[in-house]
Amino acid sequence: MKDLIRLAAVHDLMTLEAVERWFKYRDNRNDTAHDYGEQFAKETLTLITPFLIDVQQLVAVLEQKFGAHSETNNTAPAP
């Protein structure tokens, strides 16, 4: 997964700063399988807003580079 995130930066889909944040999100997600403490939950909650912002930014970049997302893009043509 880290290689995929790094490739996003190589291909100008996100900044190096964003890559570091995505690494943090990934690490936090992995830690949720092992840590159920209250402090960890609070730390996780602080990541939600920046994560959603980063997701929106990535979607915007992908749409700009590859075209707007459309539900119909994934459907088979009508017979």
Backbone as a ProteinNet text record, in pm:
[ID]
protein_1_A
[PRIMARY]
MKDLIRLAAVHDLMTLEAVERWFKYRDNRNDTAHDYGEQFAKETLTLITPFLIDVQQLVAVLEQKFGAHSETNNTAPAP
[TERTIARY]
80.9	0	86.4	195.5	281.5	339.2	371.9	423.3	319.3	195	86.5	73	81.6	72.3	191.6	309.3	428	412.3	357.2	335.2	238.9	144.2	51.7	128.4	229.4	311.5	398.5	455.5	540.2	461.8	333.5	249.3	166.7	212.4	150.1	2.2	-35.4	-172.7	-187.6	-74.6	-74.9	64.6	71.2	198.4	270	396.9	471.4	411.6	362.4	297.7	172	96.5	-23.5	14.2	122.1	169	194.9	261.9	290.1	160.7	62.2	-66.2	-133	-130.1	-190.9	-120.6	11.8	82.5	27.9	4	-48.7	-188.7	-272.3	-406.6	-397.3	-308.3	-291.4	-244.3	-144.4	-91.6	-200.1	-276.6	-383.3	-487	-520.9	-618.1	-566.7	-439.8	-382.2	-383.4	-359.2	-356.4	-494.3	-599.5	-734	-763.2	-691.7	-713.1	-651.9	-566.9	-494.4	-518	-563.9	-575.1	-718.4	-778.7	-917.8	-930.2	-818.8	-820.5	-887	-928.8	-998	-906.1	-781.4	-688.6	-666.2	-652.2	-635.8	-759.4	-875.7	-1000.9	-1005.1	-963.2	-961	-863.5	-746.5	-649.4	-705.4	-774.2	-835.2	-939.4	-1020.1	-1122.6	-1062.3	-943.7	-880.9	-835.1	-822.4	-778.2	-892.9	-1016.3	-1128.1	-1145.3	-1148.5	-1168.9	-1057.1	-928.9	-824.4	-827.8	-864.6	-875.1	-981.1	-1097.5	-1204	-1163	-1089.8	-1039.5	-941.8	-851.3	-754.6	-823.5	-927.7	-1003.1	-1066.4	-1127.7	-1190.2	-1087.3	-969	-863.9	-816.5	-801.4	-758.5	-863.6	-990.4	-1097.8	-1093.8	-1075	-1070.2	-954.5	-838.1	-721.7	-748.4	-803.6	-832.9	-935.4	-1037.3	-1136.9	-1075.4	-986.9	-920.9	-832	-758.8	-665.3	-732.8	-838.5	-896.2	-1042.7	-1099.8	-1239.1	-1329.5	-1442.5	-1537.9	-1596.2	-1619.7	-1679.7	-1827.6	-1873.3	-2014.4	-2059	-2176.5	-2232.1	-2243.5	-2268.2	-2288.4	-2157.6	-2045.3	-1916.5	-1890.5	-1953.3	-1927.1	-2035.6	-2123.8	-2231.1	-2206.6	-2261.1	-2246.5	-2334.3	-2294.1	-2376.4	-2510.9	-2610	-2743.6	-2741.1	-2817.6	-2817.6	-2884.4
-118.1	0	126.1	122.5	240.3	271	167.1	189.2	258	219.3	280.6	428.4	459.8	599.7	679.3	620.3	688.3	714.2	617	634.2	748.1	770	882.3	1013.7	1026.2	1147.7	1155	1043.2	1040.1	1086.7	1053.3	1087.6	1214.5	1295.1	1425	1415.5	1309.1	1296.9	1351.4	1361.2	1422.9	1472.8	1565.5	1623.2	1527.5	1555	1474.1	1488.6	1608.4	1629.5	1542.9	1534.6	1450.4	1303.5	1263.1	1124.4	1090.8	1181.2	1157	1144.9	1228.2	1217.6	1084.2	1040.7	912.6	796.4	806.2	703.6	699	816.3	823.1	761.7	791	731.9	579.7	533.1	388.2	321.9	381.6	325.4	323.6	431.3	436.8	328.6	310.2	206.4	69	43.3	-85.6	-104	4.3	-3.4	-27.4	6.9	-13.7	-161.4	-248.7	-392.4	-440.4	-356.9	-400.8	-313.1	-191.3	-95.3	-47.7	-74.9	-35.4	67.1	125.3	217.9	350.4	417.7	546.8	651.5	656.9	757	732.5	606.9	576.1	617.7	593.3	633.2	784.7	859.2	1005.5	1050.5	987.7	1020.3	990.4	878.7	839.8	943.4	988.9	1088.2	1217.8	1252.9	1377.3	1364.7	1242.5	1221.6	1223.6	1214	1199.4	1320.3	1441.6	1561.1	1580.1	1574.2	1588.6	1477.3	1355.2	1244.9	1275.8	1321.4	1353.4	1465.2	1562.9	1670.9	1614.3	1527.2	1466.6	1378.7	1308	1226.5	1316.5	1426.2	1519.4	1578.4	1611.8	1666.5	1562.9	1438.5	1333.3	1309.1	1306.4	1289.2	1401.9	1525.2	1639.8	1627	1584.3	1566.7	1455.9	1345	1233.4	1274	1347.5	1393.7	1489.1	1575.4	1669.7	1596.6	1497.7	1426.7	1323.4	1259.5	1146.3	1164.1	1277	1301.7	1285.8	1354	1353.4	1214.8	1181.2	1052.2	1055.2	947.9	935.8	794.3	779.3	646.2	567.2	635.3	565.7	519.4	567.9	525.5	377.4	320.2	181.2	85.6	132.5	45.4	1.7	-110	-162.8	-81.3	-70.4	2.8	-66.7	12.4	-43.5	-122.9	-233.5	-317.3	-247.7
0	0	0	74.4	78.3	-59.6	-136.3	-271.3	-359	-343.8	-420.2	-385.6	-257.2	-213.9	-268.1	-263.1	-317.7	-467.6	-539.1	-683	-712.3	-624.1	-641.2	-642.7	-559.7	-558.6	-683.5	-723.9	-843.2	-965.7	-969.5	-1083.9	-1059.7	-963.3	-932.7	-897	-830	-783.1	-641.7	-570.1	-437.6	-404.9	-310.8	-268.8	-173.5	-149.6	-52.8	87.4	118.9	248.2	258.8	151.2	150.7	164.9	101	112.8	259.9	329.6	471.9	551.3	520.2	590.1	558.2	430.6	393	462.3	479.8	556.9	699.9	756.9	892.9	899.4	799.8	796.6	787.5	700.5	681.4	810.1	873.9	998.5	1106.4	1113.6	1211.7	1184.9	1059.6	1023.5	1064.6	1038.5	1077.4	1229	1302.2	1448.2	1508.4	1435.1	1490.6	1514.7	1449.2	1469.5	1601.5	1662.9	1782.3	1904.8	1883.6	1993.6	2004.9	2119.1	2140.3	2252.8	2294.3	2406.7	2374.5	2479.4	2464	2401.3	2443.5	2388.1	2239.1	2201	2058.7	1980.6	2035.8	1969.4	1951.5	2051.9	2042.2	1932.8	1927.2	1823.6	1684.6	1674.2	1546.5	1503.8	1598.3	1567.2	1513.6	1560.9	1512.6	1367.3	1317.7	1179.6	1079	1126.1	1033.5	943.6	999.2	917	815.2	856.4	754.6	649.9	691.6	596.2	490.8	533.8	438.7	343.1	393.6	307.4	204.5	249.2	156.8	53.3	92.7	-2.7	-108.5	-64.6	-159	-254.5	-202.5	-288.1	-389.6	-346.3	-437.5	-545	-506.2	-604.4	-706.2	-661.4	-752.7	-850.8	-802.7	-890.3	-991.5	-945.5	-1036.3	-1141.8	-1100.2	-1196.6	-1298.6	-1252.3	-1342.9	-1443	-1395.6	-1483.5	-1573.1	-1522	-1594.1	-1631.7	-1600.3	-1634.3	-1514.8	-1520.4	-1410.2	-1390.4	-1266.7	-1230.4	-1264.2	-1320	-1351.9	-1325.1	-1268.2	-1242	-1372.1	-1483	-1609.5	-1671.9	-1623.4	-1679.1	-1656.1	-1554.9	-1518	-1566.6	-1648.8	-1694.6	-1838.2	-1871.7	-2008.5	-2102.6	-2228.9	-2323.2	-2346	-2375.3	-2400.6	-2530.7	-2535.1	-2657.4	-2773.5
[MASK]
+++++++++++++++++++++++++++++++++++++++++++++++++++++++++++++++++++++++++++++++

